[in-house]
Amino acid sequence: MKEFYVSPVAKVYYHAELDALFLEYLSAVKNDAMFIEINTAVLDAFKKLNTQKFVADIRRMGIISLASQQWVLNTLLPGMLKHLKGKKL
């Protein structure tokens, strides 16, 4: 596994055998800035890889603000889809 981001709150890593990028929350996200930092790491890692697979374990993530949810819709998902150039996520 190749790690792209590790903190007490989350880790982002690539699993080569599954050819998938993983985001695993280890504890609750404290604020919008932390959520965006973690998910920016997801987007940066995804752009470096040639995978179409992304898995997020959000069981320990906690409550996410509407602003953070909007960031996912406006930044994360469009960035991932743009990188895929028409391939399915």
TASUL-V454016 format. One record per run of one state. SS is the DSSP state (@ for helix, = for strand, . for the rest). FROM is the first residue (numbers start at 1). LEN is the number of residues. If there is no record, write none. Layout:
BEGIN
ss=SS from=FROM len=LEN
ss=SS from=FROM len=LEN
END
This chain:
BEGIN
ss=. from=1 len=1
ss== from=2 len=5
ss=. from=7 len=3
ss== from=10 len=6
ss=. from=16 len=4
ss== from=20 len=6
ss=. from=26 len=6
ss=@ from=32 len=17
ss=. from=49 len=4
ss== from=53 len=5
ss=. from=58 len=8
ss=@ from=66 len=19
ss=. from=85 len=5
END
